[in-house]
Amino acid sequence: MAYKINQDECIGCGACAAACPVDAISEDGDTYKIDPDVCIECGACAATCPNEIIELA
């Protein structure tokens, strides 16, 4: 089960992408998205998100 970003609340800061050790997070317009096929479920993105909007899908 991969992590997922709440797109409605993402502010597009990019902190999650910078924290991801496997580059599973990419910019998607004004927000970011997580590729579930690449995500290793380490939780680094969730721990880094200033809005705490990333959780296991």
MIKOLDREN-96330 format. One record per atom (N, C-alpha, C): residue number from 1; residue in three letters; atom name; x, y, z. Coordinates in pm, whole numbers, always signed. Layout:
N
NODE   i  aa at     px     py     pz
NODE NUM ALA CA      X      Y      Z
...
//
This chain:
57
NODE   i  aa at     px     py     pz
NODE   1 MET  N    +85   -117     +0
NODE   1 MET CA     +0     +0     +0
NODE   1 MET  C    +89   +124     +0
NODE   2 ALA  N    +77   +207    -99
NODE   2 ALA CA   +161   +326   -113
NODE   2 ALA  C    +98   +445    -40
NODE   3 TYR  N   +178   +547    -22
NODE   3 TYR CA   +128   +672    +36
NODE   3 TYR  C    +56   +752    -70
NODE   4 LYS  N    -33   +840    -26
NODE   4 LYS CA   -112   +924   -117
NODE   4 LYS  C   -120  +1065    -61
NODE   5 ILE  N   -113  +1162   -150
NODE   5 ILE CA   -123  +1304   -113
NODE   5 ILE  C   -266  +1352   -133
NODE   6 ASN  N   -322  +1419    -35
NODE   6 ASN CA   -454  +1478    -49
NODE   6 ASN  C   -441  +1598   -144
NODE   7 GLN  N   -481  +1580   -267
NODE   7 GLN CA   -464  +1682   -370
NODE   7 GLN  C   -539  +1811   -341
NODE   8 ASP  N   -649  +1803   -270
NODE   8 ASP CA   -729  +1922   -238
NODE   8 ASP  C   -659  +2014   -139
NODE   9 GLU  N   -566  +1959    -60
NODE   9 GLU CA   -501  +2039    +42
NODE   9 GLU  C   -352  +2061    +17
NODE  10 CYS  N   -297  +2003    -90
NODE  10 CYS CA   -155  +2020   -121
NODE  10 CYS  C   -127  +2165   -161
NODE  11 ILE  N    -23  +2222   -100
NODE  11 ILE CA    +13  +2361   -131
NODE  11 ILE  C   +127  +2370   -232
NODE  12 GLY  N   +175  +2254   -278
NODE  12 GLY CA   +278  +2251   -381
NODE  12 GLY  C   +415  +2296   -336
NODE  13 CYS  N   +448  +2275   -210
NODE  13 CYS CA   +576  +2323   -158
NODE  13 CYS  C   +694  +2235   -203
NODE  14 GLY  N   +668  +2107   -231
NODE  14 GLY CA   +774  +2017   -278
NODE  14 GLY  C   +857  +1952   -170
NODE  15 ALA  N   +823  +1974    -44
NODE  15 ALA CA   +900  +1914    +65
NODE  15 ALA  C   +897  +1761    +57
NODE  16 CYS  N   +783  +1707    +19
NODE  16 CYS CA   +770  +1562    +10
NODE  16 CYS  C   +860  +1504    -99
NODE  17 ALA  N   +865  +1570   -213
NODE  17 ALA CA   +949  +1522   -324
NODE  17 ALA  C  +1096  +1525   -286
NODE  18 ALA  N  +1136  +1627   -214
NODE  18 ALA CA  +1275  +1638   -171
NODE  18 ALA  C  +1312  +1530    -71
NODE  19 ALA  N  +1214  +1485     +8
NODE  19 ALA CA  +1240  +1385   +112
NODE  19 ALA  C  +1237  +1242    +60
NODE  20 CYS  N  +1177  +1220    -55
NODE  20 CYS CA  +1159  +1083   -107
NODE  20 CYS  C  +1292  +1023   -155
NODE  21 PRO  N  +1333   +910    -95
NODE  21 PRO CA  +1462   +850   -132
NODE  21 PRO  C  +1462   +776   -265
NODE  22 VAL  N  +1343   +751   -321
NODE  22 VAL CA  +1336   +675   -447
NODE  22 VAL  C  +1272   +755   -560
NODE  23 ASP  N  +1259   +884   -543
NODE  23 ASP CA  +1201   +973   -646
NODE  23 ASP  C  +1063   +927   -694
NODE  24 ALA  N   +978   +886   -601
NODE  24 ALA CA   +844   +841   -635
NODE  24 ALA  C   +745   +956   -646
NODE  25 ILE  N   +788  +1077   -609
NODE  25 ILE CA   +698  +1192   -606
NODE  25 ILE  C   +737  +1291   -715
NODE  26 SER  N   +637  +1332   -793
NODE  26 SER CA   +664  +1426   -902
NODE  26 SER  C   +561  +1539   -900
NODE  27 GLU  N   +600  +1648   -960
NODE  27 GLU CA   +513  +1765   -969
NODE  27 GLU  C   +399  +1733  -1066
NODE  28 ASP  N   +279  +1776  -1029
NODE  28 ASP CA   +160  +1752  -1110
NODE  28 ASP  C    +80  +1882  -1115
NODE  29 GLY  N   +124  +1973  -1200
NODE  29 GLY CA    +62  +2105  -1204
NODE  29 GLY  C   +103  +2186  -1083
NODE  30 ASP  N     +5  +2224  -1002
NODE  30 ASP CA    +33  +2304   -882
NODE  30 ASP  C    +52  +2218   -758
NODE  31 THR  N    +41  +2086   -772
NODE  31 THR CA    +54  +1996   -659
NODE  31 THR  C   +156  +1886   -693
NODE  32 TYR  N   +163  +1786   -608
NODE  32 TYR CA   +254  +1673   -628
NODE  32 TYR  C   +176  +1543   -620
NODE  33 LYS  N   +229  +1439   -685
NODE  33 LYS CA   +165  +1308   -679
NODE  33 LYS  C   +269  +1201   -653
NODE  34 ILE  N   +225  +1090   -595
NODE  34 ILE CA   +312   +979   -561
NODE  34 ILE  C   +283   +863   -655
NODE  35 ASP  N   +386   +811   -719
NODE  35 ASP CA   +372   +694   -806
NODE  35 ASP  C   +368   +570   -717
NODE  36 PRO  N   +253   +502   -706
NODE  36 PRO CA   +242   +387   -617
NODE  36 PRO  C   +331   +269   -657
NODE  37 ASP  N   +371   +263   -782
NODE  37 ASP CA   +458   +154   -828
NODE  37 ASP  C   +603   +174   -785
NODE  38 VAL  N   +639   +297   -750
NODE  38 VAL CA   +776   +329   -710
NODE  38 VAL  C   +788   +347   -559
NODE  39 CYS  N   +680   +390   -494
NODE  39 CYS CA   +679   +416   -349
NODE  39 CYS  C   +719   +291   -271
NODE  40 ILE  N   +812   +308   -176
NODE  40 ILE CA   +858   +196    -92
NODE  40 ILE  C   +797   +203    +49
NODE  41 GLU  N   +701   +291    +68
NODE  41 GLU CA   +627   +303   +193
NODE  41 GLU  C   +716   +334   +314
NODE  42 CYS  N   +817   +417   +294
NODE  42 CYS CA   +910   +449   +403
NODE  42 CYS  C   +854   +557   +496
NODE  43 GLY  N   +761   +641   +447
NODE  43 GLY CA   +700   +744   +529
NODE  43 GLY  C   +776   +875   +537
NODE  44 ALA  N   +887   +886   +464
NODE  44 ALA CA   +965  +1010   +469
NODE  44 ALA  C   +883  +1129   +421
NODE  45 CYS  N   +802  +1109   +320
NODE  45 CYS CA   +720  +1218   +267
NODE  45 CYS  C   +618  +1265   +371
NODE  46 ALA  N   +551  +1171   +435
NODE  46 ALA CA   +450  +1205   +535
NODE  46 ALA  C   +512  +1279   +654
NODE  47 ALA  N   +630  +1237   +694
NODE  47 ALA CA   +697  +1302   +807
NODE  47 ALA  C   +743  +1443   +774
NODE  48 THR  N   +763  +1471   +646
NODE  48 THR CA   +815  +1601   +603
NODE  48 THR  C   +705  +1700   +567
NODE  49 CYS  N   +588  +1653   +532
NODE  49 CYS CA   +480  +1740   +485
NODE  49 CYS  C   +438  +1840   +593
NODE  50 PRO  N   +448  +1971   +565
NODE  50 PRO CA   +411  +2071   +666
NODE  50 PRO  C   +261  +2075   +696
NODE  51 ASN  N   +178  +2024   +604
NODE  51 ASN CA    +34  +2026   +625
NODE  51 ASN  C    -20  +1891   +673
NODE  52 GLU  N    +67  +1792   +685
NODE  52 GLU CA    +29  +1658   +731
NODE  52 GLU  C    -87  +1601   +650
NODE  53 ILE  N    -74  +1606   +517
NODE  53 ILE CA   -182  +1559   +429
NODE  53 ILE  C   -143  +1434   +349
NODE  54 ILE  N    -35  +1368   +388
NODE  54 ILE CA     +7  +1247   +320
NODE  54 ILE  C    -15  +1128   +412
NODE  55 GLU  N    -84  +1027   +360
NODE  55 GLU CA   -112   +908   +440
NODE  55 GLU  C   -115   +784   +353
NODE  56 LEU  N   -114   +669   +416
NODE  56 LEU CA   -121   +544   +341
NODE  56 LEU  C   -255   +536   +270
NODE  57 ALA  N   -250   +495   +145
NODE  57 ALA CA   -373   +487    +63
NODE  57 ALA  C   -451   +363    +96
//
